[in-house]
Amino acid sequence: MQTHDVVNQVPDFSGHNLFTTDAVAVEAVARWGRADDVAGLTELGALAGSSEVQGWADDAHRDLPRLLTHDRTGRRLDEVAYTRSYHDLMRTAVGHGLTAEAWTQPAGSGAHLRRAVGFLTWSRAEAGHLCPISMTYAAAPALRSTPALAERWLPRLASRTYAPELAPFGEKVSAIAGMGMTEKQGGSDVRANATRAVAAPGGPIEGGETYRLTGHKWFFSAPMSDIFLVLATTDAGVTCFLVPRVLDDGSRNALRLQRLKDKLGNRSNASSEVEFEEAWAVRVGEDGRGIRTILDMVSSTRLDCVLGSSATMRQAVVRAVHHARHRSAFGSPLVDQPLMRNVLADLAIEAEASELLGLRLAHAVDSGDTEFARLGVALGKFWVCKRTPTVVGEALECLGGPGYVEENGLARLYREAPLNSIWEGSGNVSALDVLRAMTREPASVAALDKELSLARGHDRRLDRAIDAVSELVAAAGAQDAPWQARRIVEHLAVTLQAALLVQHSPAPMADTFVANRLGEGACGLAFGTLEAVGEAEVTQILDRTLA
């Protein structure tokens, strides 16, 4: 029965190329990358915006991973079953080189930037499956501390062939990596690790000194991975180990999956609890130096936290602009109404600043600027991830009621938004890491100063913010510095974002950000509190956000 005409509805957001319509990403590749990478990224962007891939994402969140502890005869399985759509997402990510391929390319080739742009673009389609993709990318620098393991595993971690079946090393053409650090009693304090490692030479694993692990992990991510980097304690202290899922002789390793986490978001990705019953492992790095070894992995996963959060922001903001352009209320399109324009422009400059920071950090990895990357990643991990839930919540509100229902996709983004601020070190951990770097690693502070100095002279407000950095460096060593850590890190992060925008973004974006994030009386506590911005400038900001 037809009771009314359906009008004033917003068309589906599909068919957009999520790379070519992202000006920040396109310009980053032109500025720091290789022209040869554009075709592959364009192909990935078209897939990411297609209705077919949107269907994959919906399926992966509707049909959640299932834990299979035993087979039909009662034998232990410890496997996780995923929907076919999850495997389609994984196959695409692996097939476009988003795992460890960048680490196998020549230095300065732009491979890490290409991979970062691809990761950001594909994350906008569905973020959950990118957890194992990120850990596979990040495992490479940690494995390099033991050359024999790197030589053995890196070619498989860098492969563009997706092979999800559990099998021994000799039968695998590719591999996915997971991680296990967190335990019940410790959380972020991994020095409280209780899992015990005992040397057991002659194990059925090639590539180094073998041990047996007994204990548990409270968060064991991507449990169907082929290998895991795990922390356990020896007589020398906390040590890093590579734990294979299947041993070289074809037998299953003693990893007992207890349950899958029932998470707020990220539900397409299986996170588990595991117990090790004398599981075979091979040592990675020096005995007793496991935290130092695995920090090489954590640094790379933290970069992906910045990129993934930027992708979540951009997708939410683009959806808000799309909605406002097609929806009318109170006699005119939403996008023409002054207060809505204020909100959208405010969200747009935040999303651009976050994405630009993440891609600049990826370029730092390419160029070997490790000191800048070390401090910049910690800054970005704190600030970009911290801003994401607020940005997504505000974008969802732009859609009103339709934004709150599952069919529109914003609800899934909202559940995903807090994740990266928690994983790989919560906000407090990241903020304290920045303080530690500022006091113990003067070279990283010098690298930050060098980047900020490139933006001097553009705006007195930005110059004033840059001048204040030296005072904050001194404050980082004060007795009350931990109390002030978030304030210090926020200023550093926003100043760095402003400096990057001034260098690389159009004037409406950069000037609006500087005026409203660093100006006197700036930084309203809600989005949509921009000071006066010209109509033409707002139009340029919105057109740049969604062309």
N, C-alpha and C positions, 0 to 999 in steps of 0.2 A: 504494500500500500504506500503510495507516494503522498506524503503529507506536506512536503515543502521542497523548494529548490535549494540545492547546495551551491552556495556562492562564497566568494571571498576566502578561498582556500589556497594554501601554499603548495606549489608543486613539489614532488619528491626531489630531494637533493641527490641526484644521481646523474652520471654522464659527464661530470666535471673531471678534468685531468688534474689530480691533486699535486702534481709537480709543476706543470706549465702555468697553472693559475696561482702558484706560490711565488711571488716576486722575490722574497727574501732568499729562497732556495735557488731560484734560477740565477739571481745575481751572484750568489756565493760561488756557484760552480763557474760562472764566467770570470769571477775575480780571482779565485784561489784554486780552481780545479782544471779539468781538461775538457776540451770540446768533444773529445771522443766519448765522454761519459753521458752526454746529453741524450742520445738516442735510447740507451738502456733505461735511464731515469724517466724519460717520457713514456716509455712502454709501461714501466711500473706505475707511474702516476695514473695512466689510463685505467689500468687494472684496479687500482686502489679506489677509484671513484665510480667503478661500474656497479650496476645493480646486481650482477652475479656475485661479486665479492661481498657486497653488503649482505647478500643472502648467506654466504659462508659465515660471516660474522654472527648473524642472527642465530644460525644453527649451532655454532660453537658455544653460544651462551644459553641456548635452549636445551641442548642435549649435553649435559655436563660430563666431565671425565668420571669414570667409574673404577673403583678399586676392585681388582680380582685377586683375592688372596690365595685361592686354591682352584685346581682344575676339577673336572667331573669325577676323577678317581680319588680325590683327596690329597693329591700331591701339591706342595707349595708352589705358587706361581709368582706372587708379588709383582703383578703387572697392573698397568692402568690402561683402560680402553677409552679411546677418543672417538668422536664422531668423524666421519669422512671429511667434513668441511674443515675441521682442525688440521688434518693432514694436508688438505689443499692449501691452506694458509701457510703452513710450514714449508711445503714444497716450493711455493712461490718465493718465500723469503730466502730459503737456501739457494734456490735457483738464480736469484739475482745478486748473490755474493754478499749477503748481509751478515754472514758468520765471520770466520777468521781470515778470509781471503786477503783483506787489507794488509795483514802482517806479513804476507808472502810477497808483496810488491816492493819495488825499489823505493828507497827513501826519497821524499820530495815528489812522488808521483801523483799526489792528490788522492790516493786510494782511500784514506781514512775519511776525507771530506765526502767523496762519492758515496762511501758506505753510510756516512752519517745522514746525508740527504735522503738516501734510499730508506734508511731506518725510520727517519722522521715521516717520510711520505707514506710508507707502508703501515706505520703505526696508526695513522689516521683511519685506516680501514678497520683494524682490530688490534688491540694492544696486548692482550693476554698471551698469545702464542710467542710474542717477541721476548718473553723472559728467557727461554732456553736459547733463542737466537743471540741474545745479549751475552749470556754466560759463555756461549761457544766462542764469541768474539773475544771476550775478556780473558778466557783461559790461556790464550797464546802467550802473552807477556809473562805470566806466572810460570808456565812450563819452560820458558827460556832459561830459567835458573838452573835447569838440569838438561843440558843439551841433548842427551840420549833420548829423553822423553819427548822433547820438542821435535827432534828428527823423526821419531816414530809416529807421533800423533798429529802434528801440525798439518801435514798434507790432507789428512782425513777431516780435520776440523775446518779446513779451508775449501773443501770440495763444494761444488755446486750441484751435486747429486744428493737428493734426500732419500735416505734409506732407514726407515724407522724400526725395522725388525731387529730384535735382540740377537746378536751373533758374536762369536769370538773375533778378535782383531783381524785374523787372517782372512775372514770372510766379509769384512766391512770395506766398502769403497768410500764411506764418509762416516762422520761421527758428530754427535751432539754432546755438549758438556753441561753438567749441572754443578751445584755447589751445596756444601753443608757446613755451616759454621755455628749457627745458633743452637743453644741447648736450653733446657727448661730453667736451670738455675742461673744462667748468665745473661741471656738476651744479647744486648749490644756489647756486653763485657765478655768478649771471647777469651780473655785470659782466665776466666773461671771455668774453662773447658774441663770436663770430667772424662770424656772418652779416652780410653787408654790404648796406646800402641806398643806392641812388643815385637822386637826384631825376630824374624823367622826366616832365615836365609833359605833359598831354594824353592820359593813359592812358584806357582804356575803362572808367573807374569814375567815378561821380559822388560828390560829397560832400566833396572836399578835395584837398590836394596829393598827387600821385601819385608813386610811387617804384617801382623794380624791386629785388627782393630776390634775392640769391644766397648760398647757404649750406645749412645743415642744421639739424634739430632731432632730438635723440636721443629725446625723448619728445614726441609730437605726438598729443594726446588727441582721441578721437572724430573720426577723419579724414573722416567723411561729413557733418560739419557744414557749414552754409552760409557761415559766416564764422569767422575765427580771429583772436584777438589774439596778436600775435607780436612778440618783441623782435628788433631788428636794429640795427647800428651805422652811424651817419652820421658826418660830420666833427665834429659837435657832441657825439657820444657815443651811448650806448645809448638808443634811441628805440622807442616803441610804434607798431605798425602794425595796421591792419585788413586782413586778407588774405581776399578772397572766394574761394569754391570755383569759382564760375562768374562770368565777367565780364558786364558789362551788355550787351555785344553778343552774348551767348550762347555765346562760346567758353570752353573750360576753361582755368583758370589753370594756370600751370606748377608744380604741386605734384606731385612724383614720390614716391609711396609705395614705400619700399624693402622693408619687411617689417612684420609685426605682432609685437608683443612676446609672448613665451611667458611669461605671468606666473604667479606663485604663486596668486593669487586674482583676483577681479574679472574673471573670464574671459569673461563675457558682453559686456563692454565692450572695444572694439578700441582699443588704444594702439599707435601706429605710430612708425616712423622715416621722416622725410621729407627730401627735398632740394628746394630752390628753385632753379629755373633761370631767373633773371630774372623771377620771379613778380611780377605787378602787386600793389601795395599802396597804401593811403592812410594818411597819418599820423594818429595819434591823440594829442592833447595836444601839448606843446611839444617841439621838436627838442632831443634830448639829455636829456630828462627822462622817458624811458620807464619807468624803474623806479618813479619816483614815480607815474606814470599807472597802471601795471598793478597797483600795490599796492592800489588801490581795488578791483580785481577779486579780488586774492588775499585781502583781508580777508573778503570775502563767501564765497569758497570755503572759507576756514578755518572760518567759522561752520558751514558745511555739514559740514565734517569733524567738528566737535563733535557736531552733530545726528546724522550718520550713524553715528558710533561709539556714541553713546547708544542708537540704534536697535538696533545689533548686540548691545550689552550686554543691553538689555531683552528682545530676542527669545530670546537664549540663556538668560537667567535664568528667563523665563517657561516655556520648554521644560523646564528642570530642575525647576521646581515642579510642572508638569503631570505629568512622569514620576514624581516622588516620591509624588504623591498616588495614583497608579494601580498602583504596583509594590510588591510586598511582598518582604521578605527577612528571614530569621532570625526568622520568626514574627509580624512586624507590618509595616504599611505603612512605606515609607521615610520618609515625611513625619512620622511619629510618633517616629522614632528621634532621640535627643538630638543626636548629633554631626551628623547630616544636617540637622537643624533649624538648628544653629549655622551650617553652611556656607551654607544657603539664605538665612537671614536676613542674613548678612554680604554675600552677593552682592546681595540685594535693596536694601539701603541704599546700596550703591555705585551700582547702576543708577539709583535714584531721584535721588541727588545729581547724577549726571552729566546726566540728562535735564533736571532743573530748572534747572541752570546754562545749558544750551543754550537753553532757552525764555526764560529771563530775558534772555539776550543778544539774542535776536530781538526781545523787547519793547523793549530799549534802542534798537534800530534804528528801531522804530516811533515811539518817543518823542523821537527826535533826541538821545539821550544818547550822543553820539559818543565822548566821552572815556572813559566807563565801558566802552563796547563795544570800543574800541581795546585797552585793557589786558585786559579780561575775555576777549575772543576769543583773545588770545595765551596767556593762562593756561589756558583750556579746551583749546585746540589741543594744548598740551603734555600736560596731565595726563589729560584724559578719553581722548584717543587712546592715551596710554601705558598706561592701565589696561585697555584693552579686550582685548588678547590674553590677559592673565592671567584676567580675568573669564570670557571665553568658554572658555578651557581648563579652568577649574574647573567651569563649568556642564556642559561635555562629560563630565567625569569623573563627574558625578552620574548620568549615563545609563549609565556603564560601557561595556561592549563595544558595545551598540547605538548609542551616541553616535559611535562611530568609523567607522561605515559610512555611505555616501553617502545611503541612503534616508531617514535621519532628519534631514538638513539641518544638523546641527551641524558636520559636516566643512566644509561650504561657509562657514558663519559663521566657523569657525576660520581658514580661509585668507584670509578677508576682513579679519579683525581687525587685522593689523598695518598695513594699507594707509594709513589716514588719518594715522598717525603719521609716515609717510614722505612722502606727497604734500603739496604746498604748504608745504614746509619741514620738515625732520626735527626730532626732539626737541631737538637742540642748537640748531638755528636758531631754533626757537620760544622756547626758554629765553633765548637771548641777545637776542631781540627784546623780551622782557619787561624784561630789565635795561636795554636801551636806552630803553624807554618810561619806566621808573622814574627814570632819570637826566636825561632830556631833556624829558619832558612832565609837569611837576608837576601839571597839571590832571587827567591821567588817574589819578594817585595820589590826588588829592583826591576824585575820583569814586568810587574804590574804597573809600576811608575812609568816605565818606558811606554807601555801601551796607552796609559792615560795622557801622557805628555803629547801624544799625536793629536789630541783634540783640543789642546790649549789655544786660546785666542778666539774661539768661536762664540762664546757666550760667557759673560762675567759670572753668571750663576754656576755654570759648570766649572769655571776656573776656581771659584771659591770652594766648591766641593772637592776638587782635586787637591787644593791647598790643605784641606782638612785631613787628608789621608795620612800625612806625616804625624799629626797629633794622634791619630787613631793607632798608628803603629807603635808609638810610645805607650799609649794606653793599654795595648795588648799585653804588655809585661807587668802591668800594675797588679797589686794584690786583689783588687776588686774586679779584675778583668772578666772572670767567668760570669759575674752578675751582669756585666754590660755586653756580653758577647753578641747577643742577637742585634743590639743596636749598632755595634761596630760593623758587623758583617752586612747588615742591611745597607748601611751607607756605602760601603765598598762596592757591593753588588750593583746598586742603583747607579752609582757614579760610573762604574765600568760599562753598564748598559748604555748610559747616556753618551759616553765617549765613543762607543762603537756606532751608535746611531748617527752621531755627528759626522763620523768618517764615511759611513756607508749607506745611509738611508736618505730619502728625499727630505727637503727642509720641513714640510708640514709635519712629518713623523718626528724628526729629531727635535725641532724647536718646540713642538707641543709637549713632548716628553720632558725636555729640560725645564720648561716653564712650570710644568705641573707636578714634577717629581723632585725638583731641586730648587725651585723658586721660593721666595719668602711666603710663608703661609700655605705652601703647596702640600701635596699628599693628603687630600681629603680621605677620610676613613671609608668612604664608599666610592665605587666607580660611578661615573656620571657627574663628577664634581670638577670638571675642567673649567679653568678660567676662560674668558672670552676667546674664542677661536673663530676666524673668519669662515663664512659659509663655503667659500671656494676651497679652503684648506681642509675642512671636514669632508667635503666631497672627494678630494684627492685621497684622503686617508681611507675612506670607505671603498673607493674604487680600487685602490691598491690591495686592500684586504681581500676583496672578492671581485675580480675583474669580470 
